[in-house]
Amino acid sequence: MPNAGMYRTEKVNTPAIVTSAGTVLTSDPERKTWSIQNVGTNPLFVRLGGTASSTVFHYILKGGSGDSDGLGAIISEADGVVFTGDISIAGTTPKVVARAS
């Protein structure tokens, strides 16, 4: 099947820079993709389906060398099984861009 797992959508959230710990993407049963990029300089802890902390998380995203330099780690889901529940972050002075469609 050509283009398996691909789709078209006009539904995309307006990306925003989030600078506090907590939920960055709220639950959406229609979510088809999501991504979070660390645009700060400190490690970022990401948790799927619960409150993130430095001791309870699913992923750690590396920070960049400088503020918003584009070198911070990114995580995304766009193919196969895509998590549709709440996604939260934690860290020292977190700064992320989150996107979902």
C-alpha positions in Angstrom: 0.0 0.0 0.0 1.6 3.2 -1.1 1.4 6.1 1.5 0.4 3.7 4.3 0.1 5.6 7.5 -0.1 9.0 5.7 -3.0 11.4 6.0 -4.0 15.0 5.3 -5.3 17.4 7.9 -6.0 21.0 8.3 -6.3 20.6 12.1 -3.1 21.8 13.8 -2.8 23.6 17.1 -1.1 27.0 17.2 2.4 26.2 18.5 3.2 28.1 21.7 6.4 28.3 23.7 5.6 26.8 27.1 7.8 28.0 30.0 6.3 26.2 33.0 6.0 22.6 34.1 2.7 20.8 33.7 0.5 19.6 30.9 1.6 20.8 27.4 -0.8 18.8 25.3 -4.2 17.9 26.7 -6.0 14.7 25.9 -7.5 14.5 22.3 -8.9 11.3 21.0 -8.7 12.7 17.5 -4.9 13.4 17.7 -3.0 12.0 14.7 0.5 13.5 15.4 2.3 15.3 18.1 5.8 16.7 18.8 7.6 18.5 21.6 11.0 20.2 21.1 13.2 21.4 24.0 14.1 25.0 23.1 15.7 25.7 26.5 19.1 24.8 27.7 18.2 22.4 30.5 17.1 18.7 30.3 13.4 18.3 29.9 11.4 15.4 31.4 8.3 14.2 29.4 5.6 11.9 30.7 2.7 10.4 28.8 -0.6 10.2 30.7 0.5 11.7 34.0 2.4 14.4 35.8 6.1 14.5 34.8 8.9 14.9 37.3 12.7 14.3 37.3 12.0 10.8 38.8 8.8 9.8 36.9 9.0 10.3 33.2 9.1 8.5 29.8 11.7 10.6 28.0 14.4 13.1 28.7 15.0 15.7 26.0 18.4 17.3 25.9 18.6 21.0 26.0 20.4 23.2 23.4 23.7 25.0 23.8 21.9 28.3 23.9 18.4 29.6 24.3 16.2 28.7 21.2 19.3 27.7 19.2 17.5 24.8 17.5 19.8 22.2 19.0 17.5 20.9 21.7 16.1 17.4 21.4 12.7 16.7 19.8 10.3 13.8 20.2 7.3 13.1 18.0 4.7 10.5 17.1 3.2 10.6 13.6 3.0 6.9 12.4 1.5 3.8 13.8 0.1 4.1 17.4 -0.1 7.8 18.4 -0.6 8.6 22.1 -3.8 10.7 22.6 -3.8 11.3 26.3 -2.3 14.2 28.3 1.4 14.9 27.9 3.2 16.8 30.6 6.7 18.2 31.2 9.0 19.0 34.1 12.5 20.4 34.5 14.5 23.4 35.7 13.2 26.4 33.8 11.5 24.3 31.1 11.0 25.9 27.7 9.4 23.9 24.9 7.4 24.1 21.7 4.5 21.6 21.4 2.5 20.8 18.3 -0.4 18.4 17.6 -2.7 17.7 14.8 
